[in-house]
Amino acid sequence: MSFDCDVAVLGTGAAGLVAALAAHDAGASVALFEKAAVVGGTTALSGGVCWLPCNPVGARAGLSDSREEALAYLESLSHGLIAPELAEALVDGAKPVLDYLEQHTPLRFQVVPIPDYHPERPGGKPQGGRSIEPGAIAFDELGPWADRVGMGQFSDPVTGDVYLTTLDSPRGGGSGRIDDAEMARRRQHRVNGRGRGMVGGLLKACLDRGIVPSTESRGTRLVVEDGAVVGVQVAIDGALREVRARRGVVLATGGFEWDPALRAAFLRGPMSHPASIPTNTGDGLRMAMRVGAQLGNMREAWWMPAAQLPGQQQYGEQKVALILRERALPGTIIVNREGKRFVNEATNYNAMGGAFHALDSARFDYMNLPCWIVFDRRMIEDYGFLDVPAGGAMPDWVPSAPTLPALAARLGIPAGALQATVARWNTLVDAGHDGDFGRGNSAYDGFNGDLRHYPGKASTLGRIERGPFYALPLESSTLGTKGGPRTNAHGAVLDVDGAVIPGLYAAGNVMAGPTGMVYGGAGGTLGPAIVFGFNAGRHAAQRVSTPEASALV
Ligand SMILES: Cc1cc2nc3c(=O)[nH]c(=O)nc-3n(C[C@H](O)[C@H](O)[C@H](O)COP(=O)(O)OP(=O)(O)OC[C@H]3O[C@@H](n4cnc5c(N)ncnc54)[C@H](O)[C@@H]3O)c2cc1C
């Protein structure tokens, strides 16, 4: 079987699937390769939320946004790492990609009313409107592919099987409960929301067009002739095949977070337990480096505090839980080995990466690793923790003790310091103001906390006082890295001198992220991934593969 085509796409996460569709619908024949045995990449594990300023979905719902506000917001958070032309491409690209997806695939988007992650910055949106998600998708329309989206071993924590959308859940404003008849319908037709639904909808559109992913097919090297990328070597069933791609190759291979050498070479600080799929080992980065790509944003990742779940595996690796809601709930703080708080615990996860990377210059050691999230029994009674429901029994593997000094002894941290930190915290809670780290000051902070008190600070400020006390170790994790080959607004990869490498494109976490250090809001990774996937696929399809014409793009 020949895979020769106009456009070859490597990777079946959101970036790759959208690139494949865009290339096809712009007139190209497409070959789609996936290294794993299943499709969907980290996207299938994700919440499926996309952050896209100036999107038509928010506009439909009557929410206001403007190009100027969106660019001002990104610029205020850039620290010199955001290329203005890519920020503009992101903002200007939201409407075309969403119009396209809603008209040409089963995906229909809805607003998830989550505040931007830095809502008080210029152009920020405390009411949300930029975070959107696809509605749920019936997997029974995928035929045998329904069982090949992700590894299938994960399930919605509420339903135990099919995934609800974020809008169904309390975080999205829903109740988290679906009436029995509707739930029966969803089970019968395997209706999934979140990232699973997103991949399902994109995959359905691919299959409808005859774009059938070739799984266990790992892109290894780009084929270059006369300075242009004209194909890619792919390892299929253990044999290397050369695939000709007349108009171009789109790298959509995710980040390099699972490659220890690349991590050590590039990331700005410690990152030990990625939450993404383990096939994301930087293959696309290496391919791009080999043909002289200019790199950008290499130090950055979508940082995330996480906790190891002993005895649980995901894709054959240690499973981690993202620690999001727990940090924001009243009655929790995070302390370092000195027993001291060091961060606004309820801040957005990406920004918290900065606290994990802080170096004590005198001791030449990371100040805030290891660290623990500390909470009390009342917190469990009121809210539960991870999968433990409110009032439930905590698992044995979460260290606990009847008193704070005994807990400190278990952790090997100074007992007096931990007691003093908790006493100080309780004073701040009573005063209704975290004068130390500003927890609760931002409209974002309490959003993941106790929504009954939101937007008041009581949504996230709460005393720690009733034993037993608990302390779960936190890890510096990531949803994926976001450094790689630099591109122009079309997703065309640039060489070390800034010229386009004809025929080479990148989208998603493999590319130098268009938002620099920033996680704009919920969906901050998938929004750019679908915009640049769309731009790259469409542009590659329209590219004329002569060296003279290539030089113009
Ligand atoms: C639990 C969780 C929840 C998340 N929720 C959200 C959310 O709601 N919103 C959001 O914006 N982000 C979210 N993220 C992050 C988001 O999932 C990723 O940033 C995003 O999916 C990246 O998309 P991608 O297409 O670049 O990569 P991926 O989806 O990871 O896809 C890359 C694909 O490339 C394949 N590949 C790798 N190397 C090769 C090769 N050599 N040849 C062929 N194929 C290859 C991989 O196997 C993989 O399938 C979440 C992440 C996690 C872990």
The ligand as a MOL file (V3000), in Angstrom:
LIG
                    3D

  0  0  0     0  0            999 V3000
M  V30 BEGIN CTAB
M  V30 COUNTS 53 58 0 0 0
M  V30 BEGIN ATOM
M  V30 1 C -5.8130 15.4460 31.9740 0
M  V30 2 C -5.5470 16.5420 30.9810 0
M  V30 3 C -6.5340 17.5010 30.7540 0
M  V30 4 C -6.2850 18.5290 29.8390 0
M  V30 5 N -7.2930 19.4080 29.5620 0
M  V30 6 C -7.0890 20.3900 28.6600 0
M  V30 7 C -8.1420 21.2740 28.2870 0
M  V30 8 O -9.3010 21.1310 28.6900 0
M  V30 9 N -7.8440 22.2810 27.4140 0
M  V30 10 C -6.5940 22.4470 26.8910 0
M  V30 11 O -6.3860 23.3930 26.1350 0
M  V30 12 N -5.6090 21.5720 27.1560 0
M  V30 13 C -5.8280 20.5490 28.0140 0
M  V30 14 N -4.8280 19.6470 28.2600 0
M  V30 15 C -3.5890 19.7390 27.4680 0
M  V30 16 C -3.8690 19.2410 26.0340 0
M  V30 17 O -4.4470 17.9500 26.1050 0
M  V30 18 C -2.5930 19.1600 25.1720 0
M  V30 19 O -1.8320 20.3300 25.3110 0
M  V30 20 C -3.0310 19.0070 23.7050 0
M  V30 21 O -3.8200 17.8500 23.5870 0
M  V30 22 C -1.8500 18.9410 22.7490 0
M  V30 23 O -2.3550 18.6680 21.4750 0
M  V30 24 P -1.3620 18.1750 20.3260 0
M  V30 25 O -2.2210 17.8570 19.1540 0
M  V30 26 O -0.2680 19.1460 20.1560 0
M  V30 27 O -0.6810 16.8600 20.9560 0
M  V30 28 P -1.2930 15.4560 21.3800 0
M  V30 29 O -2.7630 15.5180 21.5630 0
M  V30 30 O -0.5070 14.9470 22.5130 0
M  V30 31 O -1.0330 14.5670 20.0880 0
M  V30 32 C 0.2660 14.2910 19.6370 0
M  V30 33 C 0.2070 12.9520 18.9340 0
M  V30 34 O 1.3980 12.7660 18.1670 0
M  V30 35 C 1.7640 11.3960 18.2590 0
M  V30 36 N 3.1750 11.2780 17.8970 0
M  V30 37 C 4.2670 11.5610 18.6400 0
M  V30 38 N 5.3830 11.3270 17.9380 0
M  V30 39 C 4.9840 10.8770 16.7160 0
M  V30 40 C 5.6750 10.4470 15.5550 0
M  V30 41 N 7.0140 10.4320 15.4960 0
M  V30 42 N 4.9630 10.0490 14.4730 0
M  V30 43 C 3.6040 10.0300 14.5010 0
M  V30 44 N 2.8910 10.4150 15.5980 0
M  V30 45 C 3.5770 10.8450 16.6760 0
M  V30 46 C 1.4780 11.0660 19.7040 0
M  V30 47 O 1.4060 9.6580 19.8950 0
M  V30 48 C 0.1490 11.7780 19.8990 0
M  V30 49 O -0.9320 10.9320 19.5600 0
M  V30 50 C -5.0510 18.6110 29.1700 0
M  V30 51 C -4.0700 17.6400 29.3830 0
M  V30 52 C -4.3090 16.6040 30.2920 0
M  V30 53 C -3.2480 15.5740 30.5000 0
M  V30 END ATOM
M  V30 BEGIN BOND
M  V30 1 1 1 2
M  V30 2 1 2 3
M  V30 3 2 2 52
M  V30 4 2 3 4
M  V30 5 1 4 5
M  V30 6 1 4 50
M  V30 7 2 5 6
M  V30 8 1 6 7
M  V30 9 1 6 13
M  V30 10 2 7 8
M  V30 11 1 7 9
M  V30 12 1 9 10
M  V30 13 2 10 11
M  V30 14 1 10 12
M  V30 15 2 12 13
M  V30 16 1 13 14
M  V30 17 1 14 15
M  V30 18 1 14 50
M  V30 19 1 15 16
M  V30 20 1 16 17
M  V30 21 1 16 18
M  V30 22 1 18 19
M  V30 23 1 18 20
M  V30 24 1 20 21
M  V30 25 1 20 22
M  V30 26 1 22 23
M  V30 27 1 23 24
M  V30 28 2 24 25
M  V30 29 1 24 26
M  V30 30 1 24 27
M  V30 31 1 27 28
M  V30 32 2 28 29
M  V30 33 1 28 30
M  V30 34 1 28 31
M  V30 35 1 31 32
M  V30 36 1 32 33
M  V30 37 1 33 34
M  V30 38 1 33 48
M  V30 39 1 34 35
M  V30 40 1 35 36
M  V30 41 1 35 46
M  V30 42 1 36 37
M  V30 43 1 36 45
M  V30 44 2 37 38
M  V30 45 1 38 39
M  V30 46 1 39 40
M  V30 47 2 39 45
M  V30 48 1 40 41
M  V30 49 2 40 42
M  V30 50 1 42 43
M  V30 51 2 43 44
M  V30 52 1 44 45
M  V30 53 1 46 47
M  V30 54 1 46 48
M  V30 55 1 48 49
M  V30 56 2 50 51
M  V30 57 1 51 52
M  V30 58 1 52 53
M  V30 END BOND
M  V30 END CTAB
M  END
